[in-house]
């Protein structure tokens, strides 16, 4: 199991700090990145959180998948590897 998690279905009002504080409840957070739109600088509604260990990542998935934050149920699962795309 990987320690990097995908966190989806975030409200566009949820901040990176809120995501970080939430996931700290499950253990050591190595990194937290809220994905922002390049043009509008608004949240795209998902983030990537890297936990300190596999056990902490599993705990975070169990604790937060389906948990309601800002009125929306989170989707938390293992992040898939990034696929390189050709330039447009």
Secondary structure, 3 states (H helix, E strand, C coil): CCCEEEEECCCCCCCHHHHHHHHHCCCCEEEEEEEECCCCCCEEEEEEEEECCHHHHHHHHHHHCCCEECCEECEEEECCCCCCCCCC
